[in-house]
Amino acid sequence: MSTPAKYRPASAQPSCCHGGQDHGPGEAVPAPTVKDPVCGMNVEPAKAPTFEHAGTAWYFCSNRCRDRFAAEPAKYLAAAPGPVAAQGMADTRTYTCPMHPEVRQNGPGTCPKCGMALEPEAPSLDEGPDPELAVMRRKLILSLLLSVPVFLAAMSEMLPGGGLAALLGMGTVAWGEALLATPVVWWLGGFIFVRGVDSLRHRSPNMWTLIALGTGAAWIYSALALVFPAALPAAFAGAHGMPPLYFEAAAVITTLVILGQVLEAAARSRTSAAIRALLRLTPKVAHRLRDGVESDVPLEQVAAGDVLRVRPGENVPVDGVVLEGDSHVDEAMLTGEPAPQRKTRDARLTAGTVNGQGALVLRAERVGDETLLAQIVQLVAQAGRSRAPAQRLADKVAAWFVPAVVACAVLAAAAWWFYGPAPAGAHALLAAVSVLIIACPCALGLATPISVMVGVGRGAHAGVLIRDAAALERLQQVDTLVIDKTGTLTLGKPALQTIAASEGFSDDEVLQFAAAVEAASEHPLARAIVDAAKARALGSLAVADFGADPGLGAWAQVGPRKVCVGNAALMQREGVELGLLAARIDSLQAAAQTVVLVAVAGRAAGVLGLADSIKPGAATALAELHALGLRVVMASGDSRGAAQAVARTLGLDDVRAGLLPQDKAALVRELQAQGRVVAMAGDGINDAPALASADVGIAMGGGTDVAMQSAAVTLVKGELAGIARGIRLSRASVRNIRQNLFFAFAYNVLGVPIAAGVLYPWLGLLLSPMLASLAMSLSSVCVIGNALRLRSAQLDG
């Protein structure tokens, strides 16, 4: 667990407690005090019961308030007057940059090298809102309210009659644009210049450098043209006698940058939700047994060796071993097995798994950060931090592009200053500004996001949800697909596959007898038998004297005959000879089917074979993936026999069975060490570490929230064919991005020299800031138009 932060500050007014300690009117409360989040009473931390939640120590007036908070912390935190940070509690966790892990600091911030928002190093169950996301959303709303009128006013000049400029006067409109654009650029977008300056100060120019230069140059030039218009050459005066202004460009660029920050913060919030979902699998309170007395204690107070009770339907709080009880535990989060596993004395339990209908008493062996679930959380967090941001290519280009643009602007200004016609100073200023404006990274900044936006939208229509640009770019490079079995290649629940009846019985009779006995059972295999009988429209039979043993099976009187349904041990106890069925049982087990025997009146009536069914269309989808050049490897927590049976049926390239969550993640890393680009497809909590470790994680729709939050790609309908669609979409999108980058750089390569004035000595051609702005707009139009072609991309083979 993380170290508790400082206690919560208290308000001045004490209040009475609901069933807690009594504090009469006028009774002094020693300082310093903190507020009980349940009842609102002021209490002394040194004497108060405590409970740690989300890395923060909370204090209470009584054990009753503490237990109520431990059971439902979100309920009481939601009623608090604002997030924890707003109450004066500093976030002291260590934050790091996903792209530069050497950058580490206490508390949130931005990376001085790349400008990315830092992420917490340690996972937390903090449910408070993301303060950065809230701030950026407010900035976005305000910037839209201010920049949209500026944009419309500037564009109205193109209307017949001159628009607002003709109606109100050019000077009035210009000053109005300046008044609206200035707070957008320097107040709401002030962080752009802070990050841009930081990039220069740390000698790591990036996209923030480009954006700061572009927006800053556009605003500074416009302000100079507005305040000192007479200092500029008359040749650059517009139709209204004033130089062209670019307040709308500066304001709109700033607004788009803020929108990008909102989307990035929202994406990070979704990523952290995967870790919080894992942390929520463990209960907040454990039922501890000491000296025959049971008491509820916060999970943080449980130590190795403590004896705990797990009631029916509860999540197991720690890793341990069963001392008493008999129950079935759902371990799908670890193994992917659809059937709950029986747990009796000496069986091992894992934190986060779900107990069935029986009560269990266990001895805690691994608690806190030592549990398997905690290790899975760490794996997901570490793999998530290892992903590179989508803008890494643009930042690498900016490392040389920014100095080149600045150098061009300085050289252009110097050439016009020393060799240009009068007024040399004004011409020098205009040349430099023209270079910076035409180099403004609008098209460069749009090249990747616009293609990603259109591509992701196209994928959504095809049932393929892609989380970010990095996944869209990386997916086209995948050459190996690691795929889970249960719930991905198969339906994830047992179904009747085979009926083998003995002589004198029909298949329908065997199934009907078995369903009659199993109708009273909730075991997954029993439900599968009953469902199969219903699917065949077999009538129900009346039963009496039902009995069951979790280790053997069930039995009942069906009319005048006793019917037994269970395993070979039950048949042996009942003295039932299997005869010719023995060979059939061996063949079914070899095919990885679970065998259920049926005996009627002491005679073997038949055998039922149950197994997880292969999803419809799985074979066709895998053949399509092979055609795209992918190697397909199945990784399953199931037994080797069951896994190999599915692999043979589907023609997979390799199969790994009996894997735990950390084993699947290790398999992904093993393949990556061989130089392969690995995608992982799965649907369970047990797949989350591998999904996060893979180059691209693919979650099957209908799976767990943790799988979908850990994955970069989600298949809405859970169809394997969606993987092939996603790869085709990725390849088309990456081609589109490369085309857009060419358009963006082509305009800059051609426009910057012209803006600097290299053609003036021969052709008398000088690119004014107005034309530079037009060229900048045209480059953006080309990029957007090219990206829109992705809407008609063909994704089916």
C-alpha positions in Angstrom: 0.0 0.0 0.0 1.1 3.5 -0.6 2.2 5.8 2.3 -0.8 7.8 3.8 -0.9 11.4 2.9 -1.4 14.1 5.5 -4.8 14.0 7.3 -7.8 15.8 6.0 -8.1 19.4 7.3 -11.1 20.1 9.5 -13.7 22.7 9.5 -14.3 24.8 12.5 -17.8 23.5 13.6 -18.1 20.2 15.4 -21.3 18.2 14.9 -22.9 15.3 16.6 -22.1 11.8 15.6 -24.6 9.1 14.4 -24.1 6.6 17.1 -20.5 7.5 17.9 -18.8 9.1 20.9 -20.7 11.9 22.6 -19.3 15.5 22.5 -21.5 17.9 24.4 -22.1 21.5 23.5 -19.2 23.7 24.3 -16.8 20.8 24.8 -13.3 21.7 23.6 -11.8 19.7 20.8 -8.0 19.7 21.0 -6.1 21.0 18.1 -5.2 20.0 15.5 -8.4 18.3 14.5 -9.8 16.6 11.3 -13.3 16.1 10.1 -14.9 12.6 10.2 -16.1 12.1 6.5 -19.1 10.1 7.7 -20.7 12.3 10.4 -18.8 15.5 10.1 -17.4 15.6 13.6 -14.0 17.1 14.4 -11.7 14.5 15.9 -8.1 14.3 17.1 -6.0 12.2 14.7 -3.7 10.9 17.5 -6.7 9.3 19.3 -9.1 8.5 16.3 -9.7 5.2 14.5 -8.2 5.4 11.0 -8.7 3.9 7.6 -6.5 4.3 4.5 -8.2 4.9 1.2 -6.6 5.8 -2.1 -3.3 6.5 -0.4 -4.9 8.9 2.1 -5.5 8.3 5.9 -9.0 9.2 7.0 -9.9 9.6 10.7 -13.1 8.8 12.5 -14.9 9.6 15.8 -15.7 5.9 16.3 -15.2 2.4 14.9 -18.8 2.5 13.7 -18.1 5.5 11.4 -14.9 3.9 10.2 -16.6 0.7 9.3 -19.4 2.5 7.4 -16.8 4.5 5.5 -14.7 1.3 4.7 -17.8 -0.4 3.3 -18.8 2.5 0.9 -16.0 5.1 0.7 -17.3 6.5 -2.6 -20.6 7.4 -1.0 -19.1 9.6 1.6 -16.4 11.1 -0.6 -19.0 12.1 -3.1 -20.7 14.2 -0.4 -17.5 15.9 0.5 -17.1 19.6 -0.6 -14.9 19.0 -3.6 -11.9 16.7 -4.4 -9.2 15.9 -1.9 -6.8 18.3 -3.5 -9.3 21.2 -3.0 -9.2 20.5 0.8 -5.5 21.3 1.0 -4.1 17.8 0.7 -1.2 17.8 -1.6 -0.7 14.9 -4.0 2.7 13.6 -2.9 2.9 10.5 -5.1 5.8 10.2 -7.5 4.9 11.1 -11.1 6.9 10.2 -14.2 6.8 10.8 -18.0 5.8 7.8 -20.2 8.3 8.9 -22.8 11.2 10.0 -20.5 11.1 7.7 -17.4 14.1 9.5 -16.0 11.8 12.5 -15.4 10.4 12.0 -11.9 8.9 14.4 -9.4 6.5 14.6 -6.5 3.0 15.6 -7.6 1.5 16.1 -11.1 3.1 18.3 -13.8 4.4 18.3 -17.3 7.6 16.8 -18.7 10.2 19.5 -19.4 11.5 17.5 -22.4 8.4 16.7 -24.4 5.6 18.6 -22.7 3.5 15.5 -21.9 1.5 15.4 -18.7 3.2 13.2 -16.1 1.5 10.1 -14.8 1.5 8.6 -11.3 4.0 5.9 -10.9 2.0 3.9 -8.3 -1.6 2.9 -9.0 -4.3 4.3 -6.7 -8.0 3.8 -6.1 -8.6 7.5 -6.0 -12.0 8.2 -7.5 -11.6 12.0 -7.4 -12.0 13.8 -10.7 -8.8 14.5 -12.8 -8.0 18.1 -12.0 -6.1 18.7 -15.2 -9.1 17.4 -17.2 -11.5 19.7 -15.4 -9.3 22.7 -15.9 -8.8 22.0 -19.6 -12.5 21.6 -20.1 -13.2 25.0 -18.6 -10.4 26.5 -20.7 -12.0 24.9 -23.8 -15.4 26.3 -23.1 -14.1 29.8 -22.5 -11.8 29.7 -25.5 -14.7 28.6 -27.8 -16.9 31.4 -26.5 -14.1 33.9 -27.3 -12.5 32.5 -30.5 -15.6 31.7 -32.5 -16.7 35.4 -32.7 -13.2 36.3 -33.7 -13.1 33.7 -36.4 -16.6 34.7 -37.8 -15.7 38.4 -37.7 -12.5 37.7 -39.7 -14.2 35.5 -42.2 -17.0 38.1 -42.7 -14.6 40.2 -44.7 -14.9 37.8 -47.5 -18.7 38.4 -47.8 -20.1 40.7 -50.4 -20.0 44.2 -49.0 -17.2 43.6 -46.6 -19.2 42.1 -43.7 -18.8 43.5 -40.2 -15.8 45.7 -41.3 -18.1 47.7 -43.7 -20.9 47.8 -41.1 -18.9 48.8 -38.0 -15.7 50.0 -39.4 -12.4 48.2 -39.8 -10.9 49.7 -36.7 -13.8 48.7 -34.5 -13.7 45.1 -35.7 -9.9 44.9 -35.4 -9.9 46.1 -31.8 -12.8 43.8 -31.0 -10.8 40.8 -32.5 -7.8 41.9 -30.4 -9.8 42.1 -27.2 -11.4 38.7 -27.7 -8.3 36.9 -29.0 -5.8 38.2 -26.4 -7.2 36.3 -23.4 -7.5 33.2 -25.5 -3.8 33.3 -26.5 -2.2 34.6 -23.3 -4.5 33.6 -20.5 -6.3 30.4 -21.6 -3.3 29.3 -23.8 -0.6 30.6 -21.5 0.5 27.0 -20.8 1.5 26.7 -24.4 4.2 29.4 -24.0 5.3 28.0 -20.7 5.9 24.6 -22.3 7.4 26.2 -25.3 9.9 28.1 -23.2 10.6 25.0 -21.1 11.4 23.1 -24.3 14.0 25.7 -25.3 15.4 26.0 -21.8 16.0 22.2 -21.7 17.3 22.3 -25.3 14.6 19.8 -26.4 12.4 21.6 -29.1 9.1 19.9 -29.7 5.6 20.5 -30.9 5.1 23.0 -28.1 7.9 25.0 -29.5 6.3 25.1 -32.9 2.9 26.0 -31.6 4.2 28.7 -29.3 6.2 30.3 -32.1 3.3 30.1 -34.5 0.6 31.5 -32.2 3.0 34.0 -30.7 4.2 35.3 -34.0 0.6 35.6 -35.3 -0.6 37.6 -32.3 2.5 39.8 -31.9 2.5 40.7 -35.6 -1.2 41.5 -35.4 -0.8 43.6 -32.3 2.0 45.6 -33.9 -0.1 46.0 -37.1 -3.0 47.2 -35.1 -1.2 49.6 -32.8 1.5 50.9 -35.2 0.0 50.5 -38.7 1.9 53.5 -40.1 5.2 51.7 -39.5 4.3 49.1 -42.1 4.8 49.6 -45.9 1.7 50.8 -47.8 2.0 47.9 -50.2 0.8 45.6 -47.5 -2.3 47.6 -46.6 -5.6 45.7 -47.0 -8.8 46.8 -48.7 -9.7 48.9 -45.7 -6.4 50.7 -45.5 -5.1 48.5 -42.6 -2.5 45.8 -42.7 -3.9 42.2 -42.5 -4.4 40.9 -39.0 -4.1 37.3 -37.7 -5.8 37.4 -34.4 -8.3 34.7 -35.5 -5.5 32.3 -36.5 -3.8 32.7 -33.1 -7.1 32.2 -31.3 -8.3 29.2 -33.3 -4.9 27.4 -33.1 -4.9 27.9 -29.3 -8.5 26.5 -29.0 -7.5 23.4 -31.1 -4.5 22.8 -28.9 -6.7 23.0 -25.7 -9.1 20.5 -27.4 -6.2 18.2 -27.9 -5.3 18.4 -24.2 -8.9 17.6 -23.2 -8.8 14.5 -25.4 -5.4 13.4 -24.0 -6.5 13.9 -20.4 -9.7 11.9 -21.0 -7.6 9.1 -22.5 -5.3 9.0 -19.5 -8.3 8.9 -17.2 -9.7 5.9 -19.0 -6.3 4.1 -18.8 -6.2 4.7 -15.0 -9.8 3.3 -14.8 -8.4 -0.1 -15.7 -6.1 -0.1 -12.6 -8.9 1.1 -10.4 -11.2 -1.7 -11.7 -8.5 -4.2 -10.7 -8.1 -2.6 -7.2 -11.8 -2.8 -6.7 -11.8 -6.6 -6.9 -10.5 -6.8 -3.4 -13.0 -5.9 -0.6 -12.3 -3.0 1.7 -13.2 -5.0 4.8 -12.2 -8.5 5.9 -14.0 -10.7 8.4 -11.2 -11.6 10.9 -11.5 -14.5 13.4 -9.6 -14.2 16.7 -10.3 -16.4 19.7 -13.6 -17.5 18.2 -14.8 -13.9 17.8 -15.5 -12.5 14.3 -14.9 -8.8 13.6 -14.8 -6.6 10.5 -11.4 -4.9 10.0 -10.1 -2.7 7.2 -8.1 -4.8 4.7 -5.0 -2.8 5.5 -5.0 -4.2 9.0 -4.9 -7.8 7.8 -1.5 -9.5 8.3 -0.1 -12.8 7.1 -1.3 -15.6 9.4 -4.7 -14.0 10.2 -7.7 -16.3 9.9 -10.5 -14.8 7.8 -14.0 -15.8 6.8 -15.3 -15.4 3.3 -19.1 -15.4 3.1 -21.1 -16.6 0.1 -20.9 -14.3 -2.9 -18.0 -12.2 -1.5 -14.6 -11.5 -3.1 -11.6 -13.2 -1.5 -9.6 -10.5 0.3 -6.1 -12.0 0.3 -4.1 -14.9 -1.0 -4.3 -17.8 1.4 -5.2 -21.5 2.0 -8.6 -22.9 3.0 -8.9 -24.1 6.6 -12.6 -24.9 6.7 -15.6 -25.1 4.3 -16.6 -26.3 0.9 -17.5 -24.0 -2.0 -17.0 -23.3 -5.7 -14.9 -20.2 -6.4 -15.0 -18.3 -9.7 -11.3 -17.9 -10.8 -12.0 -16.7 -14.3 -10.0 -13.5 -13.5 -6.9 -15.7 -13.2 -7.3 -18.7 -15.4 -10.1 -17.8 -17.8 -11.8 -21.1 -16.9 -15.6 -20.7 -17.3 -16.4 -23.2 -14.6 -15.9 -22.3 -10.9 -13.4 -24.4 -9.1 -14.3 -26.4 -6.0 -12.4 -25.4 -2.9 -12.1 -27.5 0.2 -9.5 -27.8 3.0 -5.9 -27.1 2.0 -7.0 -25.6 -1.4 -5.4 -22.3 -2.3 -7.4 -19.0 -2.7 -6.4 -15.9 -4.6 -7.4 -12.3 -3.8 -10.1 -10.9 -6.0 -11.7 -14.3 -6.9 -15.4 -14.7 -6.2 -16.7 -17.2 -3.7 -19.8 -19.2 -4.6 -22.6 -20.3 -2.3 -20.6 -21.9 0.5 -18.7 -20.2 3.4 -14.9 -20.6 3.6 -12.4 -20.0 6.4 -8.9 -19.2 5.2 -5.5 -18.4 6.6 -3.9 -15.3 5.0 -0.5 -16.0 3.4 0.1 -13.0 1.1 -1.4 -9.6 1.8 -1.2 -6.1 0.4 1.4 -5.7 -2.4 2.4 -9.3 -2.2 -0.9 -10.7 -3.5 -1.1 -12.0 -7.0 -3.8 -9.4 -7.8 -1.5 -6.6 -6.6 1.2 -7.9 -8.9 -1.2 -7.9 -11.8 -2.0 -4.2 -11.0 1.7 -3.4 -11.1 2.1 -5.2 -14.4 -0.8 -3.2 -16.0 0.6 0.1 -14.6 4.2 -0.6 -15.8 3.1 -1.7 -19.3 0.8 1.3 -19.6 3.7 3.7 -18.8 5.9 2.0 -21.4 3.8 3.1 -24.4 5.2 5.8 -26.5 3.0 8.8 -27.3 1.4 9.2 -30.7 3.2 12.5 -31.4 6.7 11.1 -31.1 7.3 11.4 -34.9 6.3 15.1 -34.9 8.5 15.8 -31.9 11.5 14.2 -33.6 10.9 16.3 -36.7 10.5 19.4 -34.6 13.9 18.9 -33.1 15.5 20.1 -36.3 12.5 21.8 -37.9 12.2 24.5 -35.2 15.8 25.6 -35.3 15.7 25.7 -39.1 12.5 27.9 -39.1 14.0 30.3 -36.6 17.2 30.4 -38.5 15.4 31.2 -41.7 13.4 34.0 -40.0 16.5 35.5 -38.6 18.4 35.3 -41.9 15.5 36.8 -43.8 15.2 39.7 -41.4 19.0 40.3 -41.6 19.0 40.2 -45.4 16.1 42.7 -45.7 17.6 44.9 -43.0 21.0 45.2 -44.7 20.0 44.8 -48.4 16.3 45.5 -48.7 14.6 48.6 -50.0 13.3 51.3 -47.6 11.8 51.0 -45.1 14.3 48.3 -44.4 13.2 47.7 -40.8 9.5 47.2 -41.7 10.4 44.8 -44.6 12.7 42.9 -42.3 10.0 42.5 -39.7 7.4 41.4 -42.3 9.7 38.8 -43.8 10.5 37.3 -40.4 6.8 37.2 -39.5 5.8 35.7 -42.9 8.3 32.9 -42.3 7.0 32.2 -38.9 3.4 32.3 -39.9 3.8 30.0 -42.9 5.8 27.6 -40.7 3.0 27.6 -38.1 2.4 23.9 -37.5 -1.3 23.8 -38.4 -0.9 21.2 -41.1 1.9 19.4 -39.3 -0.3 19.3 -36.1 -3.3 18.2 -38.1 -1.5 15.5 -40.2 -1.7 12.8 -37.6 -4.8 13.8 -35.5 -7.1 14.3 -38.4 -6.3 11.0 -40.0 -6.6 9.3 -36.6 -10.0 11.0 -36.0 -11.4 9.9 -39.4 -9.8 6.5 -39.1 -11.1 5.9 -35.6 -14.6 7.0 -36.7 -14.5 4.6 -39.7 -13.4 1.8 -37.3 -16.3 2.5 -35.0 -18.8 2.0 -37.8 -17.1 -1.4 -38.4 -17.2 -2.4 -34.8 -13.6 -1.7 -34.1 -12.9 0.8 -31.3 -9.4 2.2 -31.3 -8.3 4.1 -28.2 -5.4 6.3 -29.6 -3.2 7.2 -32.4 -0.3 5.1 -31.1 -2.4 2.0 -31.3 -3.7 2.9 -34.8 -0.1 3.3 -36.0 1.3 0.3 -34.3 -1.4 -2.2 -35.4 -0.3 -2.1 -39.0 3.1 -3.4 -37.9 1.8 -6.5 -36.1 3.1 -9.8 -37.3 2.2 -12.0 -34.4 -1.2 -12.4 -32.7 -1.4 -13.9 -29.2 -5.0 -14.9 -28.6 -6.8 -16.2 -25.5 -9.0 -19.3 -25.8 -11.9 -18.9 -23.3 -14.3 -16.1 -24.4 -12.2 -15.2 -27.5 -11.9 -18.3 -29.6 -14.6 -20.0 -27.6 -17.9 -18.9 -26.2 -16.6 -19.0 -22.6 -19.2 -21.3 -21.1 -19.6 -25.1 -21.1 -22.1 -26.6 -23.6 -23.2 -30.1 -24.3 -21.0 -31.5 -27.1 -21.5 -35.3 -27.0 -24.1 -37.9 -25.9 -23.2 -41.6 -25.9 -26.0 -43.8 -24.8 -25.7 -47.4 -23.7 -27.7 -50.2 -25.3 -31.3 -49.9 -24.3 -31.3 -46.1 -24.0 -31.7 -43.4 -26.5 -29.7 -40.1 -26.5 -32.8 -38.1 -25.7 -33.6 -40.4 -22.7 -30.1 -40.1 -21.3 -30.3 -36.3 -21.6 -33.8 -36.1 -20.2 -32.9 -38.2 -17.1 -29.8 -36.1 -16.5 -31.7 -32.8 -16.9 -34.4 -33.9 -14.4 -31.8 -34.5 -11.7 -29.6 -31.5 -12.5 -32.6 -29.1 -12.6 -32.2 -28.3 -8.9 -28.4 -27.6 -9.2 -26.8 -24.2 -10.0 -23.5 -25.7 -11.1 -22.4 -24.4 -14.6 -22.2 -28.0 -15.9 -25.7 -28.7 -14.6 -27.1 -25.6 -16.2 -25.5 -26.6 -19.5 -27.2 -30.0 -19.4 -30.6 -28.5 -18.5 -30.2 -25.9 -21.3 -29.4 -28.7 -23.8 -32.6 -30.5 -22.8 -34.6 -27.4 -23.3 -33.1 -26.8 -26.7 -34.3 -30.3 -27.7 -37.7 -29.6 -26.3 -37.5 -32.6 -24.0 -40.2 -32.7 -21.4 -39.4 -32.3 -17.7 -39.7 -35.3 -15.4 -40.8 -35.2 -11.8 -38.2 -36.0 -9.2 -38.1 -36.7 -5.5 -35.5 -37.3 -2.8 -32.9 -35.2 -4.4 -29.4 -35.4 -3.0 -26.0 -34.1 -3.9 -22.3 -34.2 -3.0 -20.1 -31.4 -4.5 -17.3 -34.0 -5.0 -19.4 -36.7 -6.7 -22.5 -35.4 -8.3 -26.3 -35.6 -7.7 -29.0 -38.2 -7.5 -32.8 -38.3 -7.2 -35.8 -40.6 -7.7 -37.3 -40.1 -11.2 -40.5 -42.1 -11.0 -39.8 -45.6 -9.7 -36.1 -45.5 -10.6 -33.1 -43.9 -8.9 -31.0 -41.7 -11.3 -27.4 -40.8 -10.6 -25.6 -38.1 -12.5 -21.9 -37.4 -11.7 -18.3 -38.7 -12.0 -16.8 -42.1 -12.0 -16.4 -42.0 -8.1 -20.2 -41.7 -7.8 -20.7 -44.6 -10.2 -18.3 -46.7 -8.1 -20.1 -45.9 -4.9 -23.4 -46.8 -6.4 -21.9 -50.1 -7.8 -22.5 -49.1 -11.4 -20.5 -51.0 -14.0 -19.4 -48.8 -16.9 -18.8 -51.6 -19.3 -18.4 -50.5 -22.9 -18.7 -46.8 -21.8 -15.2 -46.9 -20.4 -13.6 -46.6 -23.9 -16.0 -43.9 -24.8 -15.1 -41.9 -21.7 -11.4 -42.1 -22.6 -12.0 -40.8 -26.1 -14.1 -37.9 -24.8 -11.4 -37.0 -22.2 -8.7 -37.1 -24.9 -10.8 -34.6 -26.9 -10.7 -32.3 -23.8 -14.4 -32.8 -22.9 -15.6 -32.9 -19.3 -17.4 -36.3 -18.8 -20.7 -36.6 -16.9 -22.0 -40.2 -16.3 -25.6 -41.1 -16.1 -26.9 -44.2 -14.3 -30.6 -45.4 -14.2 -31.7 -48.0 -11.6 -28.1 -49.1 -11.0 -27.3 -49.5 -14.7 -25.0 -47.2 -16.8 -27.3 -45.4 -19.2 -24.8 -43.2 -21.0 -22.2 -40.5 -20.8 -22.4 -36.8 -21.6 -19.4 -34.8 -22.9 -19.3 -31.1 -22.2 -16.8 -28.5 -23.4 -16.5 -24.9 -24.3 -17.8 -24.3 -27.8 -15.7 -22.6 -30.6 -17.2 -19.3 -31.6 -19.1 -19.3 -34.9 -16.9 -17.8 -37.7 -13.6 -18.3 -35.7 -12.1 -20.6 -38.3 -12.9 -18.2 -41.2 -11.5 -15.2 -39.2 -8.2 -17.0 -38.4 -7.8 -17.9 -42.1 -8.2 -14.3 -42.9 -5.6 -13.3 -40.4 -3.2 -15.9 -41.8 -3.8 -14.3 -45.3 -2.7 -11.0 -43.8 0.6 -12.5 -42.9 0.0 -13.0 -39.1 1.3 -15.8 -37.0 -1.4 -16.8 -34.5 -0.4 -18.2 -31.0 -3.0 -19.3 -28.5 -2.3 -18.6 -24.8 -4.8 -20.2 -22.4 -5.1 -20.9 -18.7 -7.0 -24.0 -19.5 -5.5 -27.6 -19.5 -3.2 -28.6 -22.3 -5.6 -31.1 -23.6 -8.5 -28.6 -24.0 -6.2 -26.0 -25.5 -4.6 -28.4 -28.0 -8.1 -29.7 -29.1 -9.1 -26.1 -30.0 -5.8 -25.4 -31.7 -6.1 -28.5 -33.9 -9.6 -27.6 -34.9 -8.7 -24.0 -35.9 -5.2 -24.7 -37.4 -3.3 -22.4 -35.0 0.5 -21.9 -35.4 1.3 -22.5 -31.8 -0.4 -23.2 -28.4 0.6 -22.5 -24.8 -1.6 -23.9 -22.1 -1.8 -23.7 -18.3 -0.7 -20.0 -18.2 -1.4 -17.6 -15.3 -1.7 -13.9 -16.0 2.0 -13.2 -15.4 2.8 -16.1 -17.7 0.8 -14.6 -20.6 2.5 -11.3 -20.1 5.9 -13.2 -20.1 4.9 -14.9 -23.4 4.3 -11.5 -25.0 7.6 -10.2 -23.8 9.3 -13.4 -25.1 7.9 -12.9 -28.6 8.8 -9.2 -28.5 12.4 -10.2 -27.6 12.5 -12.3 -30.8 11.9 -9.1 -32.7 8.2 -9.6 -33.3 5.5 -7.0 -33.1 2.8 -8.6 -30.9 -0.9 -8.0 -30.6 -2.8 -9.7 -27.8 -6.5 -10.5 -28.0 -8.5 -11.5 -24.9 -11.6 -10.8 -22.8 -10.8 -11.5 -19.2 -9.2 -9.9 -16.2 -6.5 -12.6 -16.5 -5.6 -11.2 -19.9 -5.1 -7.6 -18.6 -1.4 -7.8 -18.0 -0.7 -9.3 -21.4 -3.0 -6.8 -23.1 -1.1 -4.0 -21.5 2.3 -5.5 -22.3 1.6 -6.2 -25.9 2.4 -3.7 -28.6 -1.3 -3.6 -29.3 -3.9 -5.0 -26.9 -7.3 -6.1 -28.4 -10.2 -6.7 -26.1 -13.2 -8.7 -27.2 -16.5 -6.8 -26.6 -18.6 -8.5 -24.0 -15.6 -9.2 -21.9 -14.6 -7.6 -18.6 -14.3 -3.8 -18.2 -10.6 -4.3 -17.1 -9.8 -6.1 -20.4 -11.4 -3.3 -22.5 -9.7 -0.6 -20.4 -6.3 -2.2 -20.6 -6.5 -2.8 -24.4 -5.9 -0.2 -27.1 -8.4 -1.8 -29.4 -11.9 -3.1 -28.5 -14.0 -5.3 -30.8 -17.6 -4.2 -30.0 -19.3 -7.4 -31.0 -16.4 -9.7 -29.9 -16.0 -11.0 -33.5 -12.6 -12.3 -34.5 -13.1 -10.9 -37.9 -12.8 -7.5 -36.3 -9.1 -8.0 -35.8 -8.6 -8.3 -39.6 -10.7 -5.2 -40.1 -8.6 -3.3 -37.5 -5.3 -4.3 -39.2 -6.6 -3.1 -42.6 -7.9 0.1 -41.1 -4.5 0.7 -39.5 -2.6 0.1 -42.7 -4.9 2.5 -44.6 -4.7 5.2 -41.8 -0.9 5.0 -41.6 -0.6 5.5 -45.4 -2.9 8.5 -45.0 -0.9 10.0 -42.2 2.3 9.7 -44.3 0.6 11.4 -47.2 -0.6 14.2 -44.9 2.9 14.7 -43.5 4.1 15.0 -47.1 1.5 17.7 -47.8 2.4 19.6 -44.6 6.1 19.6 -45.2 5.8 20.3 -48.9 4.0 23.6 -48.1 6.6 24.5 -45.6 9.6 23.6 -47.8 8.2 25.6 -50.7 6.6 28.4 -48.6 9.3 29.3 -46.1 11.9 30.3 -48.8 9.3 32.3 -50.7 8.2 34.0 -47.5 11.8 34.8 -46.7 12.0 36.6 -50.1 14.4 34.5 -52.2 12.3 35.2 -55.3 12.2 38.9 -54.8 15.5 39.8 -56.6 14.4 38.0 -59.8 10.6 38.1 -59.9 9.8 40.9 -57.5 7.7 38.4 -55.7 7.3 38.8 -51.9 5.0 36.6 -49.8 3.0 38.9 -47.5 1.7 37.6 -44.2 -1.8 37.5 -45.7 -0.6 35.1 -48.4 1.4 33.2 -45.9 -1.8 32.7 -43.9 -3.6 31.6 -47.1 -0.9 29.1 -47.9 -1.0 27.8 -44.3 -4.8 27.4 -44.6 -4.5 25.6 -48.0 -2.1 23.1 -46.5 -4.6 22.4 -43.8 -7.4 22.0 -46.3 -5.3 19.5 -48.3 -4.6 17.5 -45.1 -8.2 17.4 -44.1 -9.5 16.5 -47.6 -7.0 13.7 -47.8 -7.9 12.3 -44.4 -11.6 12.3 -45.3 -10.9 9.6 -47.9 -10.6 7.2 -45.0 -14.3 7.2 -44.6 -14.7 5.0 -47.6 -11.8 2.6 -46.8 -12.5 -1.0 -47.6 -12.1 -3.1 -44.4 -13.5 -6.5 -45.3 -11.5 -9.0 -47.2 
